[in-house]
């Protein structure tokens, strides 16, 4: 259980980075479904600075995991052979694309065609990045993590977290009525619901698989049940977050409702990540 809180910097990295990355998937869904005029689209563009900054916070948290931050540059030497290197490269590529989009958005330089192309690129890179965040933990030396459920969790977190953050931003913006009167509302609800379902299901599969490991790895009969309360709490918070997203998009949200929605999703993801790190059953045990 000590490993759970020892990995707090990485837990925060994967929490904030997944929400920030997933927001660009949600922004793309809104932009394509809402069919806003140039003025409305420009207002939506400017909202992208918030999820970009959230992703930046995630990357900043990752540096606290390093004893020597300058060693971070050495991770690029393992591209193609190291899952960790692949994750960082995927993250950097996504952040560069997102930075270009945000810079052009704030400068008011995005046209209809360029906006759509950049949003599609950012959305695809966000999905790739979220999957690589999970794949970085798939290693034979830690059989409890070496399952498809690991990257599936991260994709679920990204979809739900992104839908919630963008939903709150849109609901509080000048383009709220135009967006929510279109198919964009259904798109955000679909992303949030799919994300919550995928995250909770993958978390359940992950714990079930870990609990079924042979006792030669570790005393799984005691380890997995010990983190079960955290996993249940995370699942409840994630489902609650999806329900609060529906409330945020149903009417003009109060600050309390919006804050509760974002907090429920963010804390749910963080608790799920801590539960994940606690189930670190390695071949060396």
Buried (B, 14 or more C-beta within 10 A) or exposed (E): BEEBEBBBBBBBBBBBBBBBBBBBBBBBBBBBBBEBEEEBBBBBBBBBBBBBEBBBBBBEBBEEBEEEEEEBEEBEEBEEEBBBBBBBBBBBBBBEBBBEBBBBBEEEEBEEEEBBEBBBBBBBBBBBBBBBBBBBBBBEEBBBBBBBBBBBBBBBBBBBBBBBBBBBBBBBBEBBEBBBEBBBBEBBBBBBBBBBBBBBBBBBBBBEBBBEBEEEBBEBEEBBEBBEEBBBBBBBBBBBBBBBBBBBBEEEBEEEBBEBBBBBBBBBBBBBBBBBBBBBBBEEE
